[in-house]
């Protein structure tokens, strides 16, 4: 009996294995898609994504119907704890992804003190970056959420916030030169616009309850691939994935280009940031996507810790397929993880490549008006081929 009691006491004293320690998942290139749907995805949704060969999904929940003002957080104006009903909904969705064999990266669009523009009358909410005191609530939210999700077998990372932009109202132009970005950061280090310090604060809170689940940190200026350039060092935590998004040249790949009398073409000369038009082609894409890789290499960050968290183009643009091919060729050459935007989105059809290059069926919009499930059938298309071919290769 004494030996049994001793054994039980010893077992209690030894830290138990974490049920969802998935850092090893990221040791090899992982390919997946983004889910930014208005309705919580059903089992068929995840099964279909896995069926193509995807291994992970970057999941945002901010379009789902919340119990209160903002899903999970109750209100971005004042955080008072997680909303239990929303937590249960999220866990049910995670269970479906897990059943399909997909790993999940949780990607909030809103945090306490920063409501996503589309849930905020299309107005940018920069309170989080204007008042450092608001970091406390954001960190408390992540501590609470990590405590709820730390043992879920599907959760492969916590993406702290989607496309942060502390620079937007802070005096730094988008796609400024590296010298300008570094000068700006030197002047703002330690302030409420210090993205690295914000991440350190939140990660510390997460680690109080979850010591092992990887975290994903987006670059600044909406996760621009050139925005890691001003970071003087990597983050302290050793389980960080560094993420950027790729829609450049945005003037060509985005929805506004479709409304121009003479749309910008790719390859072609396209404006970039506040500068003059530049030639964008496969080589320019490769050079631009090389910037976060060069930064990571210089900071001792392994390639398998660098992620293209989003990339895409408007599917109805005639060059979209070529653009996707060029982006993916560059990402795969560097051995990076990636997730395309987006998979079967029921709230916006612009980058749903399974719909091809034609206008979407009117039933899509009717379902949206009625908040009903999207009834439009998807199928493989030439527009989706650059993505689906690579997903299939990983099966």
C-alpha positions as a Markdown table, in Angstrom:
| # | Residue | x | y | z |
|---|---|---|---|---|
| 1 | Unk | 0.0 | 0.0 | 0.0 |
| 2 | Unk | 2.8 | 2.4 | 0.9 |
| 3 | Unk | 4.4 | 1.8 | -2.5 |
| 4 | Unk | 1.1 | 2.5 | -4.3 |
| 5 | Unk | 0.6 | 5.7 | -2.3 |
| 6 | Unk | 4.2 | 6.7 | -3.2 |
| 7 | Unk | 3.7 | 5.9 | -6.9 |
| 8 | Unk | 0.5 | 8.0 | -7.0 |
| 9 | Unk | 2.2 | 10.9 | -5.2 |
| 10 | Unk | 5.1 | 10.7 | -7.6 |
| 11 | Unk | 2.8 | 10.7 | -10.6 |
| 12 | Unk | 1.0 | 13.7 | -9.3 |
| 13 | Unk | 4.3 | 15.6 | -8.9 |
| 14 | Unk | 5.4 | 14.9 | -12.5 |
| 15 | Unk | 3.9 | 17.3 | -15.1 |
| 16 | Unk | 1.5 | 15.5 | -17.2 |
| 17 | Unk | 1.8 | 15.3 | -21.0 |
| 18 | Unk | -0.1 | 18.0 | -22.8 |
| 19 | Unk | -2.9 | 16.5 | -24.8 |
| 20 | Unk | -2.4 | 18.9 | -27.7 |
| 21 | Unk | 1.4 | 19.5 | -27.9 |
| 22 | Unk | 1.5 | 20.0 | -31.7 |
| 23 | Unk | 4.7 | 21.9 | -32.3 |
| 24 | Unk | 6.0 | 18.8 | -34.2 |
| 25 | Unk | 3.1 | 19.2 | -36.7 |
| 26 | Unk | 4.9 | 22.3 | -38.1 |
| 27 | Unk | 8.2 | 20.6 | -38.6 |
| 28 | Unk | 7.2 | 19.7 | -42.2 |
| 29 | Unk | 5.5 | 22.0 | -44.7 |
| 30 | Unk | 1.7 | 22.1 | -44.0 |
| 31 | Unk | -0.8 | 23.2 | -46.6 |
| 32 | Unk | -4.4 | 24.3 | -45.9 |
| 33 | Unk | -7.1 | 26.9 | -46.3 |
| 34 | Unk | -8.8 | 29.8 | -44.5 |
| 35 | Unk | -12.3 | 29.5 | -43.1 |
| 36 | Unk | -13.9 | 33.0 | -42.6 |
| 37 | Unk | -17.5 | 31.8 | -42.9 |
| 38 | Unk | -20.6 | 33.5 | -41.6 |
| 39 | Unk | -22.0 | 30.2 | -40.3 |
| 40 | Unk | -20.1 | 27.7 | -38.2 |
| 41 | Unk | -18.8 | 25.1 | -40.8 |
| 42 | Unk | -20.4 | 21.7 | -40.8 |
| 43 | Unk | -18.8 | 18.3 | -41.1 |
| 44 | Unk | -19.1 | 18.2 | -44.9 |
| 45 | Unk | -17.1 | 21.4 | -45.1 |
| 46 | Unk | -14.1 | 20.1 | -43.2 |
| 47 | Unk | -14.4 | 16.7 | -44.9 |
| 48 | Unk | -14.2 | 18.4 | -48.3 |
| 49 | Unk | -11.2 | 20.5 | -47.4 |
| 50 | Unk | -9.4 | 17.4 | -46.1 |
| 51 | Unk | -10.5 | 15.5 | -49.2 |
| 52 | Unk | -8.4 | 17.8 | -51.3 |
| 53 | Unk | -5.4 | 17.0 | -49.2 |
| 54 | Unk | -5.3 | 19.9 | -46.8 |
| 55 | Unk | -3.8 | 19.3 | -43.4 |
| 56 | Unk | -4.9 | 22.4 | -41.6 |
| 57 | Unk | -7.4 | 25.2 | -41.6 |
| 58 | Unk | -7.0 | 28.8 | -40.3 |
| 59 | Unk | -10.3 | 29.4 | -38.6 |
| 60 | Unk | -12.0 | 32.7 | -37.9 |
| 61 | Unk | -15.2 | 32.9 | -35.9 |
| 62 | Unk | -16.0 | 36.6 | -35.9 |
| 63 | Unk | -18.7 | 36.4 | -38.6 |
| 64 | Unk | -20.7 | 33.7 | -36.6 |
| 65 | Unk | -23.8 | 34.9 | -34.7 |
| 66 | Unk | -22.7 | 35.9 | -31.2 |
| 67 | Unk | -24.6 | 35.4 | -28.0 |
| 68 | Unk | -23.8 | 39.1 | -27.1 |
| 69 | Unk | -22.2 | 41.9 | -29.2 |
| 70 | Unk | -18.9 | 40.2 | -30.2 |
| 71 | Unk | -18.4 | 36.4 | -30.5 |
| 72 | Unk | -16.5 | 34.9 | -27.6 |
| 73 | Unk | -15.4 | 38.2 | -26.0 |
| 74 | Unk | -18.9 | 39.5 | -25.3 |
| 75 | Unk | -17.9 | 43.1 | -26.1 |
| 76 | Unk | -14.7 | 44.5 | -27.6 |
| 77 | Unk | -15.5 | 47.6 | -25.6 |
| 78 | Unk | -15.2 | 45.9 | -22.2 |
| 79 | Unk | -14.0 | 42.3 | -21.7 |
| 80 | Unk | -15.7 | 40.5 | -18.7 |
| 81 | Unk | -14.9 | 36.9 | -19.6 |
| 82 | Unk | -15.6 | 34.4 | -22.3 |
| 83 | Unk | -19.2 | 33.9 | -23.4 |
| 84 | Unk | -19.9 | 30.2 | -22.5 |
| 85 | Unk | -22.4 | 29.6 | -25.3 |
| 86 | Unk | -19.9 | 30.9 | -27.9 |
| 87 | Unk | -17.1 | 28.7 | -26.4 |
| 88 | Unk | -19.3 | 25.7 | -26.8 |
| 89 | Unk | -20.1 | 26.5 | -30.4 |
| 90 | Unk | -16.3 | 26.9 | -31.1 |
| 91 | Unk | -15.5 | 23.6 | -29.5 |
| 92 | Unk | -18.2 | 21.8 | -31.6 |
| 93 | Unk | -16.6 | 23.2 | -34.7 |
| 94 | Unk | -13.2 | 22.1 | -33.6 |
| 95 | Unk | -14.5 | 18.6 | -33.0 |
| 96 | Unk | -15.7 | 18.5 | -36.6 |
| 97 | Unk | -12.3 | 19.6 | -37.9 |
| 98 | Unk | -10.6 | 17.0 | -35.8 |
| 99 | Unk | -13.0 | 14.3 | -37.0 |
| 100 | Unk | -12.1 | 15.3 | -40.6 |
| 101 | Unk | -8.4 | 14.9 | -39.7 |
| 102 | Unk | -7.5 | 18.7 | -39.9 |
| 103 | Unk | -5.5 | 20.7 | -37.5 |
| 104 | Unk | -6.8 | 24.2 | -36.7 |
| 105 | Unk | -5.2 | 27.6 | -36.1 |
| 106 | Unk | -7.5 | 29.9 | -34.2 |
| 107 | Unk | -7.5 | 33.4 | -35.8 |
| 108 | Unk | -9.5 | 36.1 | -34.1 |
| 109 | Unk | -10.3 | 39.2 | -36.1 |
| 110 | Unk | -11.3 | 41.2 | -33.0 |
| 111 | Unk | -9.8 | 41.5 | -29.6 |
| 112 | Unk | -10.8 | 43.5 | -26.5 |
| 113 | Unk | -10.1 | 47.0 | -27.5 |
| 114 | Unk | -10.0 | 46.3 | -31.2 |
| 115 | Unk | -13.2 | 45.4 | -33.1 |
| 116 | Unk | -12.8 | 44.1 | -36.7 |
| 117 | Unk | -13.8 | 46.9 | -39.1 |
| 118 | Unk | -16.5 | 44.8 | -40.8 |
| 119 | Unk | -18.2 | 44.4 | -37.4 |
| 120 | Unk | -17.6 | 48.0 | -36.7 |
| 121 | Unk | -19.5 | 49.9 | -39.4 |
| 122 | Unk | -16.5 | 49.4 | -41.7 |
| 123 | Unk | -14.5 | 51.7 | -39.4 |
| 124 | Unk | -10.9 | 50.9 | -38.4 |
| 125 | Unk | -10.7 | 50.4 | -34.6 |
| 126 | Unk | -7.2 | 51.4 | -33.4 |
| 127 | Unk | -7.9 | 51.7 | -29.6 |
| 128 | Unk | -5.6 | 48.7 | -28.8 |
| 129 | Unk | -2.7 | 50.5 | -30.5 |
| 130 | Unk | -3.5 | 53.9 | -29.0 |
| 131 | Unk | -3.7 | 52.9 | -25.3 |
| 132 | Unk | -1.4 | 50.3 | -23.8 |
| 133 | Unk | -3.8 | 49.8 | -20.9 |
| 134 | Unk | -6.0 | 47.9 | -23.3 |
| 135 | Unk | -3.4 | 45.2 | -23.7 |
| 136 | Unk | -4.4 | 43.9 | -20.2 |
| 137 | Unk | -7.9 | 42.9 | -21.4 |
| 138 | Unk | -6.5 | 41.4 | -24.7 |
| 139 | Unk | -4.1 | 39.3 | -22.6 |
| 140 | Unk | -6.8 | 38.2 | -20.2 |
| 141 | Unk | -9.0 | 37.1 | -23.1 |
| 142 | Unk | -6.2 | 35.0 | -24.6 |
| 143 | Unk | -5.4 | 33.5 | -21.1 |
| 144 | Unk | -9.0 | 32.5 | -20.8 |
| 145 | Unk | -9.3 | 31.1 | -24.3 |
| 146 | Unk | -6.1 | 29.1 | -24.0 |
| 147 | Unk | -7.3 | 27.6 | -20.8 |
| 148 | Unk | -10.4 | 26.4 | -22.6 |
| 149 | Unk | -8.6 | 25.1 | -25.8 |
| 150 | Unk | -5.2 | 23.9 | -24.5 |
| 151 | Unk | -6.2 | 20.2 | -24.5 |
| 152 | Unk | -8.2 | 20.1 | -27.7 |
| 153 | Unk | -6.4 | 17.7 | -30.1 |
| 154 | Unk | -7.2 | 19.8 | -33.2 |
| 155 | Unk | -5.7 | 23.1 | -32.0 |
| 156 | Unk | -2.2 | 23.5 | -33.7 |
| 157 | Unk | -1.7 | 27.2 | -32.9 |
| 158 | Unk | -3.2 | 30.4 | -31.5 |
| 159 | Unk | -2.9 | 33.2 | -34.1 |
| 160 | Unk | -3.0 | 36.1 | -31.7 |
| 161 | Unk | -4.7 | 38.5 | -34.0 |
| 162 | Unk | -5.4 | 38.6 | -37.7 |
| 163 | Unk | -3.7 | 41.4 | -39.6 |
| 164 | Unk | -2.7 | 43.8 | -36.9 |
| 165 | Unk | -2.0 | 47.4 | -38.0 |
| 166 | Unk | -0.5 | 49.4 | -35.1 |
| 167 | Unk | 1.3 | 51.5 | -37.8 |
| 168 | Unk | -1.9 | 52.6 | -39.6 |
| 169 | Unk | -2.6 | 55.7 | -37.4 |
| 170 | Unk | 0.9 | 55.9 | -36.1 |
| 171 | Unk | 2.8 | 57.8 | -38.8 |
| 172 | Unk | 4.3 | 55.0 | -40.9 |
| 173 | Unk | 3.3 | 54.6 | -44.5 |
| 174 | Unk | 2.3 | 51.2 | -45.8 |
| 175 | Unk | 5.2 | 49.5 | -47.7 |
| 176 | Unk | 7.6 | 52.2 | -46.5 |
| 177 | Unk | 11.3 | 51.6 | -47.1 |
| 178 | Unk | 13.1 | 49.3 | -44.6 |
| 179 | Unk | 15.1 | 52.3 | -43.3 |
| 180 | Unk | 11.9 | 54.2 | -42.7 |
| 181 | Unk | 10.2 | 51.3 | -41.0 |
| 182 | Unk | 13.2 | 50.7 | -38.7 |
| 183 | Unk | 13.4 | 54.4 | -37.8 |
| 184 | Unk | 9.7 | 54.4 | -37.0 |
| 185 | Unk | 10.0 | 51.4 | -34.8 |
| 186 | Unk | 13.0 | 52.9 | -32.9 |
| 187 | Unk | 10.8 | 55.9 | -32.1 |
| 188 | Unk | 7.8 | 53.8 | -31.0 |
| 189 | Unk | 9.5 | 50.9 | -29.2 |
| 190 | Unk | 7.9 | 50.4 | -25.8 |
| 191 | Unk | 4.8 | 52.4 | -26.8 |
| 192 | Unk | 1.3 | 51.2 | -27.4 |
| 193 | Unk | 2.2 | 50.7 | -31.1 |
| 194 | Unk | 5.1 | 48.3 | -30.3 |
| 195 | Unk | 3.7 | 45.1 | -31.9 |
| 196 | Unk | 6.5 | 42.9 | -30.5 |
| 197 | Unk | 5.9 | 44.1 | -27.0 |
| 198 | Unk | 2.2 | 43.5 | -27.4 |
| 199 | Unk | 2.9 | 39.9 | -28.5 |
| 200 | Unk | 5.3 | 39.3 | -25.6 |
| 201 | Unk | 2.6 | 40.5 | -23.2 |
| 202 | Unk | -0.1 | 38.2 | -24.7 |
| 203 | Unk | 2.2 | 35.2 | -25.0 |
| 204 | Unk | 3.2 | 35.5 | -21.4 |
| 205 | Unk | -0.5 | 35.4 | -20.4 |
| 206 | Unk | -1.1 | 32.3 | -22.6 |
| 207 | Unk | 1.9 | 30.5 | -21.1 |
| 208 | Unk | 0.4 | 30.9 | -17.6 |
| 209 | Unk | -2.2 | 28.3 | -18.6 |
| 210 | Unk | -0.8 | 26.6 | -21.7 |
| 211 | Unk | 3.0 | 26.1 | -21.8 |
| 212 | Unk | 3.2 | 24.3 | -25.2 |
| 213 | Unk | 0.6 | 25.2 | -27.8 |
| 214 | Unk | 2.3 | 27.1 | -30.6 |
| 215 | Unk | 1.4 | 30.7 | -31.2 |
| 216 | Unk | 1.2 | 32.4 | -34.5 |
| 217 | Unk | 2.3 | 36.1 | -34.8 |
| 218 | Unk | 1.3 | 38.1 | -37.9 |
| 219 | Unk | 3.6 | 40.9 | -39.2 |
| 220 | Unk | 2.3 | 44.4 | -38.9 |
| 221 | Unk | 0.6 | 46.6 | -41.5 |
| 222 | Unk | -2.1 | 43.9 | -42.1 |
| 223 | Unk | 0.5 | 41.1 | -42.0 |
| 224 | Unk | 2.4 | 42.5 | -45.0 |
| 225 | Unk | 5.3 | 40.3 | -46.1 |
| 226 | Unk | 7.7 | 43.3 | -45.9 |
| 227 | Unk | 6.6 | 44.4 | -42.4 |
| 228 | Unk | 8.8 | 42.0 | -40.4 |
| 229 | Unk | 11.7 | 44.0 | -41.8 |
| 230 | Unk | 11.7 | 46.4 | -38.8 |
| 231 | Unk | 11.5 | 43.8 | -36.1 |
| 232 | Unk | 14.9 | 43.9 | -34.4 |
| 233 | Unk | 14.7 | 40.4 | -33.1 |
| 234 | Unk | 12.5 | 37.3 | -32.9 |
| 235 | Unk | 10.1 | 36.9 | -30.0 |
| 236 | Unk | 11.3 | 35.4 | -26.8 |
| 237 | Unk | 9.0 | 32.3 | -26.9 |
| 238 | Unk | 10.5 | 29.3 | -28.7 |
| 239 | Unk | 7.1 | 28.1 | -30.0 |
| 240 | Unk | 6.3 | 30.9 | -32.4 |
| 241 | Unk | 5.2 | 30.7 | -36.0 |
| 242 | Unk | 5.8 | 33.9 | -37.9 |
| 243 | Unk | 3.0 | 34.7 | -40.4 |
| 244 | Unk | 2.5 | 37.0 | -43.3 |
| 245 | Unk | -0.2 | 37.5 | -45.9 |
| 246 | Unk | 0.2 | 37.9 | -49.7 |
| 247 | Unk | -2.1 | 39.9 | -51.9 |
| 248 | Unk | 0.5 | 42.1 | -53.5 |
| 249 | Unk | 0.3 | 43.9 | -55.8 |
| 250 | Unk | -3.0 | 44.7 | -54.0 |
| 251 | Unk | -4.0 | 47.2 | -56.7 |
| 252 | Unk | -4.2 | 44.4 | -59.2 |
| 253 | Unk | -5.4 | 41.4 | -57.1 |
| 254 | Unk | -8.2 | 43.0 | -55.1 |
| 255 | Unk | -11.9 | 43.8 | -55.8 |
| 256 | Unk | -11.4 | 47.5 | -56.7 |
| 257 | Unk | -9.4 | 46.5 | -59.7 |
| 258 | Unk | -12.4 | 44.8 | -61.2 |
| 259 | Unk | -14.3 | 48.1 | -61.3 |
| 260 | Unk | -11.6 | 50.1 | -63.1 |
| 261 | Unk | -12.2 | 51.1 | -66.7 |
| 262 | Unk | -8.8 | 49.6 | -67.5 |
| 263 | Unk | -7.9 | 47.1 | -64.8 |
| 264 | Unk | -4.3 | 46.6 | -63.8 |
| 265 | Unk | -2.9 | 43.4 | -65.3 |
| 266 | Unk | -0.5 | 40.8 | -64.0 |
| 267 | Unk | 2.2 | 40.5 | -65.1 |
| 268 | Unk | 2.3 | 44.2 | -65.6 |
| 269 | Unk | 3.1 | 47.6 | -64.1 |
| 270 | Unk | 1.1 | 48.1 | -60.9 |
| 271 | Unk | 1.3 | 50.7 | -58.1 |
| 272 | Unk | 2.8 | 49.5 | -54.9 |
| 273 | Unk | 2.3 | 51.5 | -51.7 |
| 274 | Unk | 2.6 | 55.2 | -52.2 |
| 275 | Unk | 5.3 | 54.8 | -54.9 |
| 276 | Unk | 5.3 | 54.7 | -58.7 |
| 277 | Unk | 4.0 | 51.7 | -60.6 |
| 278 | Unk | 6.4 | 48.8 | -60.6 |
| 279 | Unk | 6.7 | 45.8 | -62.8 |
| 280 | Unk | 5.1 | 42.8 | -61.1 |
| 281 | Unk | 5.8 | 39.3 | -62.5 |
| 282 | Unk | 7.0 | 35.9 | -61.2 |
| 283 | Unk | 10.4 | 37.3 | -60.4 |
| 284 | Unk | 9.0 | 40.3 | -58.5 |
| 285 | Unk | 6.7 | 38.0 | -56.5 |
| 286 | Unk | 9.6 | 35.8 | -55.7 |
| 287 | Unk | 11.7 | 38.8 | -54.5 |
| 288 | Unk | 8.9 | 40.2 | -52.4 |
| 289 | Unk | 8.1 | 36.9 | -50.7 |
| 290 | Unk | 11.8 | 36.5 | -50.1 |
| 291 | Unk | 11.8 | 39.4 | -47.6 |
| 292 | Unk | 10.2 | 37.6 | -44.7 |
| 293 | Unk | 12.4 | 34.6 | -45.4 |
| 294 | Unk | 15.5 | 36.7 | -45.4 |
| 295 | Unk | 14.4 | 38.3 | -42.2 |
| 296 | Unk | 13.8 | 34.9 | -40.5 |
| 297 | Unk | 17.1 | 33.6 | -41.7 |
| 298 | Unk | 18.9 | 36.6 | -40.2 |
| 299 | Unk | 17.2 | 36.1 | -36.9 |
| 300 | Unk | 17.9 | 32.4 | -36.6 |
| 301 | Unk | 14.3 | 31.4 | -37.3 |
| 302 | Unk | 13.9 | 28.1 | -39.1 |
| 303 | Unk | 12.0 | 28.0 | -42.4 |
| 304 | Unk | 9.5 | 25.6 | -40.8 |
| 305 | Unk | 8.4 | 28.4 | -38.5 |
| 306 | Unk | 7.4 | 30.8 | -41.3 |
| 307 | Unk | 3.9 | 30.7 | -42.6 |
| 308 | Unk | 2.0 | 32.4 | -45.5 |
| 309 | Unk | -1.2 | 32.6 | -43.5 |
| 310 | Unk | -3.2 | 34.0 | -46.4 |
| 311 | Unk | -2.8 | 34.6 | -50.1 |
| 312 | Unk | -5.2 | 35.0 | -53.0 |
| 313 | Unk | -6.6 | 37.1 | -55.8 |
| 314 | Unk | -10.1 | 37.9 | -57.2 |
| 315 | Unk | -11.1 | 34.7 | -59.0 |
| 316 | Unk | -12.8 | 36.5 | -61.9 |
| 317 | Unk | -9.6 | 38.4 | -62.9 |
| 318 | Unk | -8.2 | 36.7 | -66.0 |
| 319 | Unk | -4.7 | 36.5 | -64.6 |
| 320 | Unk | -5.7 | 35.0 | -61.2 |
| 321 | Unk | -4.6 | 31.5 | -62.0 |
| 322 | Unk | -1.2 | 32.6 | -63.1 |
| 323 | Unk | -0.8 | 34.8 | -60.0 |
| 324 | Unk | -1.7 | 31.9 | -57.7 |
| 325 | Unk | 0.8 | 29.7 | -59.6 |
| 326 | Unk | 3.6 | 32.2 | -59.2 |
| 327 | Unk | 2.9 | 32.8 | -55.5 |
| 328 | Unk | 2.7 | 29.1 | -54.7 |
| 329 | Unk | 5.9 | 28.3 | -56.7 |
| 330 | Unk | 7.8 | 30.8 | -54.6 |
| 331 | Unk | 6.3 | 29.6 | -51.3 |
| 332 | Unk | 7.0 | 26.0 | -52.0 |
| 333 | Unk | 10.6 | 26.8 | -53.1 |
| 334 | Unk | 11.3 | 28.2 | -49.7 |
| 335 | Unk | 9.6 | 25.2 | -47.9 |
| 336 | Unk | 7.0 | 27.4 | -46.2 |
| 337 | Unk | 3.6 | 26.5 | -44.7 |
| 338 | Unk | 0.7 | 28.1 | -46.4 |
| 339 | Unk | -3.1 | 28.5 | -46.3 |
| 340 | Unk | -5.0 | 29.9 | -49.3 |
| 341 | Unk | -7.8 | 32.4 | -49.0 |
| 342 | Unk | -10.4 | 31.1 | -48.9 |
| 343 | Unk | -12.3 | 27.8 | -48.8 |
| 344 | Unk | -16.0 | 27.8 | -49.6 |
| 345 | Unk | -16.7 | 31.2 | -48.0 |
| 346 | Unk | -20.4 | 31.7 | -47.6 |
| 347 | Unk | -20.2 | 35.5 | -47.0 |
| 348 | Unk | -18.1 | 36.6 | -50.0 |
| 349 | Unk | -17.4 | 34.8 | -53.2 |
| 350 | Unk | -14.4 | 36.8 | -54.5 |
| 351 | Unk | -11.7 | 34.3 | -53.7 |
| 352 | Unk | -13.7 | 31.1 | -53.7 |
| 353 | Unk | -11.8 | 29.4 | -56.6 |
| 354 | Unk | -14.1 | 26.4 | -56.9 |
| 355 | Unk | -16.7 | 28.8 | -58.3 |
| 356 | Unk | -14.4 | 29.4 | -61.3 |
| 357 | Unk | -14.4 | 32.7 | -63.1 |
| 358 | Unk | -18.2 | 33.2 | -63.6 |
| 359 | Unk | -20.6 | 35.1 | -61.5 |
| 360 | Unk | -21.9 | 33.2 | -58.6 |
| 361 | Unk | -25.5 | 31.7 | -58.7 |
| 362 | Unk | -28.2 | 34.0 | -57.3 |
| 363 | Unk | -29.0 | 31.4 | -54.7 |
| 364 | Unk | -25.7 | 32.3 | -53.0 |
| 365 | Unk | -27.0 | 35.8 | -52.2 |
| 366 | Unk | -30.5 | 34.6 | -51.3 |
| 367 | Unk | -29.0 | 32.3 | -48.7 |
| 368 | Unk | -26.9 | 35.1 | -47.3 |
| 369 | Unk | -30.0 | 37.4 | -47.0 |
| 370 | Unk | -31.8 | 34.6 | -45.2 |
| 371 | Unk | -28.8 | 33.6 | -43.1 |
| 372 | Unk | -29.3 | 30.1 | -44.5 |
| 373 | Unk | -26.6 | 27.6 | -45.5 |
| 374 | Unk | -24.9 | 28.2 | -48.8 |
| 375 | Unk | -26.6 | 25.9 | -51.4 |
| 376 | Unk | -24.2 | 26.5 | -54.3 |
| 377 | Unk | -22.3 | 23.4 | -55.3 |
| 378 | Unk | -18.5 | 23.6 | -55.7 |
| 379 | Unk | -16.3 | 21.7 | -58.1 |
| 380 | Unk | -12.7 | 21.6 | -59.3 |
| 381 | Unk | -11.9 | 24.5 | -61.7 |
| 382 | Unk | -8.9 | 25.8 | -63.6 |
| 383 | Unk | -8.8 | 28.7 | -61.2 |
| 384 | Unk | -8.4 | 26.2 | -58.2 |
| 385 | Unk | -6.0 | 24.0 | -60.0 |
| 386 | Unk | -2.7 | 25.6 | -58.8 |
| 387 | Unk | -3.9 | 25.1 | -55.2 |
| 388 | Unk | -5.7 | 21.7 | -55.5 |
| 389 | Unk | -2.7 | 20.1 | -57.4 |
| 390 | Unk | -0.4 | 21.0 | -54.5 |
| 391 | Unk | -2.9 | 19.9 | -51.8 |
| 392 | Unk | -3.3 | 16.5 | -53.6 |
| 393 | Unk | 0.5 | 16.1 | -53.8 |
| 394 | Unk | 0.7 | 16.1 | -50.0 |
| 395 | Unk | -1.9 | 13.3 | -49.6 |
